[in-house]
């Protein structure tokens, strides 16, 4: 029952899916539920894959990919895209920790955020339309799970940067135990088994797409603000998803 509540807490905070039971908020509960964040990727990626699979019987592949992307954005309330946009604005326009955090709390989107969103969405579209039709659902499923695992890696290896209790940001998991991180790893990497690549390339996908992302953003966030924020986790997820698609395409072409 406790694990079910933790799972529903993750669903409640990371998607727009209605949760029928009343779960009182606590930081400890949210931290422990973070291990299910990659499993949320199963739900979001699976929903996007289902929309694509159904759409491609009616529409061209290009339109089906757009509908799939739109469905995942609606399911999460553009949660991670918003984090990416805020991060682009903050790190593009701020030169001190205080200024970066101040910009992140601003609900308006600026030039950096607009450009970042346009580039990330176009890159996703062109990556997915470059994958064979029969593989797109599996790539979506794996990409959403693995990219959310990278965000849990940021939580595990780094520290939360905000020290202002009046922050307007949505509550997020701020810490992760070693056991919970291992569970997140299992949830994040298992969908790779559905891809049409052998185990050596499966392992290579993790190394070339996730490890550098976690290392780079950990160093970058700690350099500027001393750790991660919720917006930084959103940016990490979005960029990890893109890098995974690029890695899959590169390995598929190599094969």
N, C-alpha and C positions, 0 to 999 in steps of 0.2 A: 504493500500500500504506500509506503514511504517513497519507493522508487517511482511509483505511478504519479505521485504528487510532484516529484522532482521533474519528471518528464513533462507533465502538464504545465509546470512553471516555465520550462524552456519554450514550450509551444506558445504560451501566453505572451512571453516577452519578445520572441524572435519571429513571430508570424502574426497575421491578422485572423487566424483561425479561432473562432469563439470557444472558450473553455466554460463548460456548464457549471462546474463546481467552484465554490468560493475558496480560494487559497490565499491566506493572509501573507502579505509581503514580508520577507525578512532577507537581509543581506546574505546570511548563511545559507538559506534555502536557494537563493539565486546562484551563489557561488557553486554549490554542489550540483545544481542543475546544468551547469555549463558543460559537463561531460556529455550531455545529450545534444549539444550544439551541432556536431557533425551529423547526428541522426536527423536533426531538423533538415539538414541538407538532403537526406533521403526523401523526405516528404516534399520539399520544394522542388528538387531535381526530378523526382518521380512525377510530380504534377506537371512540370514543364514537358517532360518526356511524353506523358499521356496526351497533352494538348497537341504536341507536334505530331505524334503518331496518328491521332484522329484527324488532324487538319490536313495532313499530306494526302489523304484520300480525296479531298475536295479541292484544295488550293495548291498552287505551285510551291515548291520547296522554300523559296525565299519568303513567301507570305507565312508559311507554316512556322518557320524559324522566328519571325517577328511575333507571331501570336504566342509562341512558346515563351519567348523572352518577356512579353507583356504579362503573361499569366504568372510567372515567377515574381515579377515586380509587384503585381497586385497582391499576391499571397503574402509577401513580406512587408507590404506598405512602403516599398522603396527604402527599407531600413538601412541596408548596406550602401545603396547608391547615395543616400543622403550623407552617410559617413564619409564616403569618398569625396563628394562635393565640398563638404565642410573642411576636410583635411587639405584639399587642394587650395582652397581659399586661405586657410590658416597658415600653412607652411609656405605658400606663395607670397602672402602679404605680410606675414609677421616675422620679426627678427629677434624677438625676445620671448621667453616662456610666457610672460604675462600677456603679451600681445597675441600670441598664437592661441592661447586658451580663450582670450576675449573674443577673437574672431570666430572660433569654433562655436561659441554660445550664441552667436548672431544667427537668427533663423533665415536671414536673407542669403541669396546665392550671388556670388560675384563672378568676375571674368574667369578666374582660375577654375572655380567650381564648374562653371558652364562648359568650358573647354574640356575639362577632365571627364565630365559626364558624356559629352558628345563623342570623345575619342574612345572611351571604354565601351559604350554601347555599339558604336560602329565596328570596333575590333571584335567584340563578341559575335556580332552578326556575320562578319566576313569569315571568322574562324569556323563557326558552326556550318555555314554554307559550303565550306571547303572540305567538310567531313562527308564520307559516304552516307547516303540516306539511311541505310540499315544500322549504321553505327551512332547516328545523332542521338537517339534516346538514351543509349548507354553512356555516351560521353557527357550528356547533360546530367545524368544521375550521378556519375562519378565526380564530375567537376564541382557540383554544388556541395557534395559531401567532403571532398578533399580540401576545398578552399576554406570551408568552415573549420576543418581540423587545423589549418595553419593559424587561424585566429586563436584557437585554444592554445597553440604553441606559444603565441605571444603572451597570453595570460600566464602560462606556466613559467616561462623563462624570463619574463620582465616584471615590472611593477606598475601599479596604477599611478598616473602622474598627477591627477587633480588633488589639490589640497583645500579646495574651497567647498564647504558644505552646501553652499547656495547654488551649486552648479545646476543649470537647467537641463542637463543631458538626461536621457532615459537611463534608468538603473541598468548596470551590466555586471556580469561576473568579474570579480577583481582578483581572484586567486583560484588555484587549482591544485589538488593533491596529486602525488605521483600515481596513485591507483586510478584516480579519475582521469588523469591525462592519458594513461594507458588505455582506458575504456574509450576515450575520445579518439585515440589513434586507431583502434579497431573499427569503430564506426566510420571513421574518415577514409580508411584505406580499403575496407572490404569491397565496396562497389567497383574497385579496379579489376576485380576478378571477372567481371562481366565483359570486359573489353577483349577484343580479339587480338591480344598480344600474349606472348609467353611470359613466364614468371620473371625472367631476368630483365625484360623491358618494363614489366610492371614495377619492379623495384627501382629501376632507373627513373621512371616517371616521378616517383616520390622524391628521389634525390635531386633531380634537376629542376623540379617545379616548386617544391615546398621548402626544402632546407635553405636555399639561398634567400627566399622571400622572408622567412622568419629571421634569419641572421641579419639581413640588410635592414629591415624595418625596426628590429630591436635596437640596432646600433643607431639608426637615424632618429627614432623617437627619443631615445635616451640622451642623445647628443643635444637635442633642442629643448625638450621639456622634462626630461628625467624619467620617462616611461610612456606607457600607452594610455590612450583614452578610448571611449566608445567609438568615436569617429575614426580613430586610428585603426581599430579592429575592423570597422566596416571597409575602410580603404584596403586593409590587408586581405580581407576576403575577396573583394572585387578583383584586385590585381592578381591574387593567387589563382582565381578562376580563369582569368585570361592567360596567365603563364601556363596553366595546365593544358588549356586548349592548344596553345602554340606547341607545347612539348609533345602532346599526342600527335599533332599533325606532322611534326618533324620526324618523330620515330616511325610513324606510319609510312611516310615518304621514304625513309631510309630502308624500311623493310621491303 
